[in-house]
Amino acid sequence: MVRDELLRLKAEFTASAAALASDLSSLFEASRDANGDDEHDPEGATVGFERAQLTALLATTRQRIAEVDDALSRMDAGTYGVCEGCGQSIDAARLLARPFARTCLTCA
């Protein structure tokens, strides 16, 4: 059941990363033909903000994919649900809320 949820999350994050990467690529492509002077272009600040926002969202989504992959690896190794900080079990409620958690609430 937990593995299924992790795989569902991975698929969701992967789809989201693909969409964000496509949006970012489209934004870069559209800005190639535009004025490269963000300082004097009235749309420059908006385009710069969108680019920064999409880049940050994509990085975060890719990090989530890595966290899920790591949780699946811990599951295969038999260490899933064990806090990496103190070695105690991670509370089931925490794992339900954040299935890729690496630490208990105390160590977090």
Contacts in CASP RR format, 6 or more apart in sequence:
PFRMAT RR
TARGET T0000
AUTHOR 0000-0000-0000
METHOD contacts of the structure
MODEL  1
MVRDELLRLKAEFTASAAALASDLSSLFEASRDANGDDEHDPEGATVGFE
RAQLTALLATTRQRIAEVDDALSRMDAGTYGVCEGCGQSIDAARLLARPF
ARTCLTCA
2 75 0 8 1.000
2 80 0 8 1.000
2 95 0 8 1.000
2 99 0 8 1.000
3 72 0 8 1.000
3 75 0 8 1.000
5 99 0 8 1.000
6 68 0 8 1.000
6 71 0 8 1.000
6 72 0 8 1.000
6 75 0 8 1.000
6 99 0 8 1.000
6 100 0 8 1.000
7 72 0 8 1.000
9 64 0 8 1.000
9 68 0 8 1.000
9 99 0 8 1.000
9 100 0 8 1.000
10 65 0 8 1.000
10 68 0 8 1.000
10 69 0 8 1.000
10 72 0 8 1.000
13 61 0 8 1.000
13 64 0 8 1.000
13 65 0 8 1.000
13 68 0 8 1.000
14 65 0 8 1.000
16 61 0 8 1.000
17 58 0 8 1.000
17 61 0 8 1.000
17 62 0 8 1.000
17 65 0 8 1.000
20 54 0 8 1.000
20 57 0 8 1.000
20 58 0 8 1.000
20 61 0 8 1.000
21 58 0 8 1.000
23 54 0 8 1.000
24 51 0 8 1.000
24 54 0 8 1.000
24 55 0 8 1.000
24 58 0 8 1.000
27 47 0 8 1.000
27 50 0 8 1.000
27 51 0 8 1.000
27 54 0 8 1.000
28 51 0 8 1.000
31 47 0 8 1.000
31 51 0 8 1.000
34 41 0 8 1.000
34 43 0 8 1.000
34 47 0 8 1.000
35 41 0 8 1.000
35 44 0 8 1.000
38 44 0 8 1.000
38 45 0 8 1.000
38 47 0 8 1.000
38 48 0 8 1.000
41 47 0 8 1.000
64 100 0 8 1.000
67 100 0 8 1.000
67 102 0 8 1.000
68 99 0 8 1.000
68 100 0 8 1.000
70 100 0 8 1.000
70 102 0 8 1.000
71 80 0 8 1.000
71 99 0 8 1.000
71 100 0 8 1.000
71 102 0 8 1.000
74 80 0 8 1.000
74 81 0 8 1.000
74 82 0 8 1.000
74 102 0 8 1.000
81 89 0 8 1.000
81 90 0 8 1.000
81 95 0 8 1.000
81 101 0 8 1.000
82 88 0 8 1.000
82 89 0 8 1.000
82 90 0 8 1.000
83 89 0 8 1.000
83 90 0 8 1.000
83 102 0 8 1.000
83 103 0 8 1.000
83 104 0 8 1.000
83 107 0 8 1.000
84 102 0 8 1.000
84 103 0 8 1.000
84 107 0 8 1.000
85 103 0 8 1.000
85 104 0 8 1.000
85 107 0 8 1.000
86 103 0 8 1.000
86 104 0 8 1.000
86 106 0 8 1.000
86 107 0 8 1.000
88 104 0 8 1.000
89 104 0 8 1.000
90 101 0 8 1.000
90 103 0 8 1.000
90 104 0 8 1.000
91 104 0 8 1.000
91 105 0 8 1.000
94 101 0 8 1.000
94 104 0 8 1.000
94 105 0 8 1.000
95 101 0 8 1.000
101 108 0 8 1.000
END
